[in-house]
Amino acid sequence: MLIPMNALARSLVLPLVLGALAVAAQPAAAAKLDTPWTGSGPGTLKPVPAGADADAQLDYQAPGAFSGSWSYSAVAGSTRTVPVEYQASGFYGWYAVSTKVERFIVRGGKEISTLQLAAQGPTNCCDAPSGGFTYKGKTTFEVDKGDVYGLRMSGSHFTGGPTMSGSIVLREVDSTPPVITPVVTGKEGANGFHTGPVKVEWKLADDDSRLLSQKGCEPVTVTEDTAGKALTCTAASRGGSATRSVTVKLDSVAPELSVPAAVAVQAATSGGAAVSYKTSATDNVDPEPTVACSPASGSVMAVGTTSVSCTATDAAGHTTTKAFDALVVAPSPASVLPSATQPGLKPINAVLAFRFKIAKNTTRIVQLQVKNIPAGATVLVNCKGSSCPKKLRGRGLKLTSKGSSVSLATLIKTGLRSGTTLNVTISSPGAITTVKTLKVRKGKSPVVK
């Protein structure tokens, strides 16, 4: 039987259409396909390696052949069950066309298992496999480590101007999506916060099939402070799509704490006085950092100088600590002074005047006066810092003014280091007690508050 040339020409350019493969139910034990896959057979072979972007596929073409057998196989890396979806398609001509698809396993050089998956023919024009064929389905390999397993496509025909071409495609079987595990590293603080740069990586795993896509799964390092930044990774395999998110909280800066430079209270009795003061704290992430002070505001403190220590704590666990002096001035021996909250009290508009010389590491106070004070006022001088004169530490030194000013320079004969604080408290009957604070700064003029 002779085939017309125009029909033969059409047959030679017939495209190989790989349709959607049937979705198989999950087998008892699923596993990824091994790699690489190797093709064998006559003619030109074009294997497409299985990997992240492609299924295992072998394309073959054998012009002039009237028969042939093509195998596509891999070596088992472990003993297991390997389910696959397969598709074998091609064109062998129009006359006396026969086809056969087999699954095989070779162990120790001997083919120990052969299963016929499909067979047709011989058939003439134009029922399949004449004019082209497609076989698809699922099968399972029970392999030991080292076995060679795969599919074999074979056939024959008696068409003039012969050509034999086709494709073998194998695809993993899977019914579960990938498992996504976030890996978060960085210095941890309190309440789920980190206190330094946070690196987020994602582990993607699927024992049954390769990953087909992933989005947002690249490593990310969070360096900007945030109360909560959400990161999401989505990945898909043959078994479906999965999404996992993590929220990163980062606070790398301790809170800012504000405390008084000093506070002073005139005691009504020798037993001391209740001292109240105000503090505040702010943070770039935590809207309400806590502040704890000892002694607390409102506590009764003894006559003299008490050091008050305050600590601000944010949600991440950062702390900032500052201290200040609370000065309780003894009552006048002549009478009990009225409270500063009572009407009729006058302010003391004292001025702390000074001259200084800056050395390499210290500041020398060469002149220090408290001016504009009432005659007979009590002036309490207290110093805080490692370079303070001994007589000015603790309770400090108490002086009584004879006029409107008191010279204090003779009390400080040595250079003062940065951070040293002088507190000068001026009290007088019928007046509001006033505190002036001088703070030494390295290489700069002292500042008075």
Secondary structure, 3 states (H helix, E strand, C coil): CCCCHHHHHHHHCCCCCCCCCCCCCCCCCCCCCCCCCEEECCCEEEEECCCCCCCEEEEEEEECCCEEEEEEEEECCCCEEEEEEEEEEEECCCCCEEEEEEEEEEECCEEEEEEEEEEEEEECCCCCCCCCEEEEEEEEEEECCCCEEEEEEEEECCCCCCEEEEEEEEEECCCCCCEEEEEEECCECCCCEECCCEEEEEEEECCCCCEEEEECCCCEEECCCEEEEEEEEEEEECCEEEEEEEEEEECCCCCEEECCCEEEEECCECCEEEECCCCEEECCCCCCCEEEEECCCCEEECCEEEEEEEEEECCCCCEEEEEEEEEEECCCCCCCCCCCCCCCCEECCCEEEEEEEECCCEEEEEEEEEECCCCCCEEEEEEECCCCCHHHCCCCEEEECCCCEEECHHHCCCCEECCCEEEEEEECCCEECEEEEEEEECCEEEEEC
